[in-house]
Structures are given as C-alpha cells and as structure tokens.
Amino acid sequence: EPTTTTDSEGNWTLAESSANPSAKLISFGGTDAATGKPFTGVLTAPAGADVITPLTTLVQSLVEKRAADGNEISVEDASAQLAAALGLSGQNLLELDPIEAIENGTGAADADAFKAAAKVAAVINAAAAGAADDAAALEGSEQATGSLAESLLAAGDDSALEDSAAIGAALESAGVDATKSGAIANQVQNANTLIEQAAGSDLQAVQQQIEAVQEVVQGELVDAIEASDEEGNTDLDDLNVGQQAEAVVPLRPSVTSEVNELYGADGPEADIIVAGLGRPGSTVEVTIGDAVETVVVAAALEGETTGAWSVSFAAADLPDATGEYDVTVAAAPEGSTVFTLARAVGSVEVDVIAPDAPVIDAVTGDDELN
C-alpha cells in the first residue's frame, strides 16, 4: 500500500493506488507541532479527503461502523450529519482544516472547528494510551471514534464530547478496561470542558488556551493512563488537568511589535531586529523571505513565566528583489526540531525599481513650459 511521511508543516502527497482507489487514509505517529508532544492514536479519512483530522476520523469511523452493523451510510451523509451535530452545519468535514480555520479566522465562531477537533483528539489520545499495544491502538482509535460519532448523532449536538458516560462508552468500545475507563473518561471530560470554555476576542489567545489543554492531554494524561496498570500508581486519580494547563507556558512566541519595513536598492538603513517573548528554552525561528534566524529563548525573569528573545537580520542577508515578504515566527520545544506552524507578524517591502525620469516638453513659442 502507498505510504508517505508528512513534512514539517504536516503536508503530504500520496499517490492513489490503482488497485484500491477507495482505500481510506491513515495517519499515525509523529509529533503534534502545536504542543511538541508525540501524537498518541490514529487518524483516518475517507479516500479523496483533502485533510486527515480528528473530524475526518469521526466520518470514516462512522461509515465503517454502520457498514459492520448492516446499516450503511454514505461518506457524504456522514460528513453532513456529523457537521450539523458539531455545530458546523454546511461545512465539509473532508475539506475543513481546523487549524487553518482558527489561524485565519476573524470571529469566535471560527474557533468552533478547532475546539471540536481538539475534543475528539482527546478521546483518541486516551483510547490509544489505554490500548494494550500499537495494533490495539489502531483499532481502538477507530472503535472509540465510531462510538463517539453515534453518540453525537443520537444527541443531535456536541454534548457527547463533554459527557463522561459517552466518553466512557467510547473508551470501552476501544478495549479500555472497564475498571479504569470511568476515571479516564472523567479526566477527558474535564479537558474537553476546558477546551469549550476557551474564549476571547483574540483568536490567537483562544488557540493558546486550547493548545495548553492539549499539551496536558498528550503529556501528563497519556503518561498517567499508561502508568495506571502499575500497582499502587495513583497518577490518573491525582491529575488536575485544569491546574496543569494553567501552568503551561505557550509554545508559540509573541513579538514585541509588528515588523513593517520598506527599503530600496540600497537596502535598509540598519539591521532589522525582531524581538519578543516565548517559552524559556524553546527555539524561535524567524524568517524574512529566504533569510532565517534562530535563537533560544532566555530564562524567565523572576516572577515571570516567559523569557525574552531577539534576532537581527543583517542587510546583506535580506531579500534584494522587488516584492513584499512576510516576517514569520515559529517555535520548537527544548530538545525538538519540530516547529509550530509559522505565523506572520509583519512584512518587509522591497522596491528596487527606479522611477521613470521626468520628461519636460520643449519650450514653445509662448515661452511657457508644457
């Protein structure tokens, strides 16, 4: 079967198999660029989907579950019905990129797809962490999302994503032991409630609130679930997702001020400096055209949680062709080379085309210039 590996931004290209053109798409392993944590679980999508996300996993799992139950549903109907239940009516889940939706959005409604995807991902992470091995994690992820999809349609809204009973049923359908599925479901419910409560007029701040919860789910919660079989281990019961999320320092760096620069053939009058705050120890990457500078964020000052960073672009390294170039920033956790998706924080405009020379008509008989 055809396989590929995603690039640093999660993009992929896969040749369709002529022997099986309707084969589903499967994504596993790798690192979540938003959190810097390994992604525990498996994502799927129907053949022909533009993206592979937790939402396409719901669609594919529902189609497979209904087929196994003898109550078939088309991919199109599954996508439409699940979108309606998730409050995303009219959107095609096989084309919808939740990250792009929140990063390019302008209002609170643009965060809904990202919230829904994060909640479904939390269930997938928990189901896979509770599986006996990698093979069970693959099947478990699909079984869990199939059960979750049915709960969403039965409720007619997205309440199942914050319902410990529905989450527990999804986990048990994935093979998670009933003796601990309740405790895991309660933790996932707490995480998903926090995701739903993320709010604010600044979508970047909303995104950071959600990603803080995701980081705890993919880190401390997954670790606690995997350790829960150890005799006497109480990490699962002791974990406070909300408290841990509040302590997460955002990985995505901020800039002190937006960068806007205009220069001509002689280049800028001085080096261009980009500075801001970030997670101490993380690596910040700044790009202007093909020019790239990286720096490690300094330790936090006393009483602060973020550290300062600054990079300088020498004139000789900057673009010298006419055009407008985005200034972007991204960050990777300490010890990692996987960066968050780059975010534009300004632009540099280069204009090296000299203006046309002025043309003065000859003096006419009336001695006036025309």
Disulfide bonds with the S-S distance in Angstrom:
none
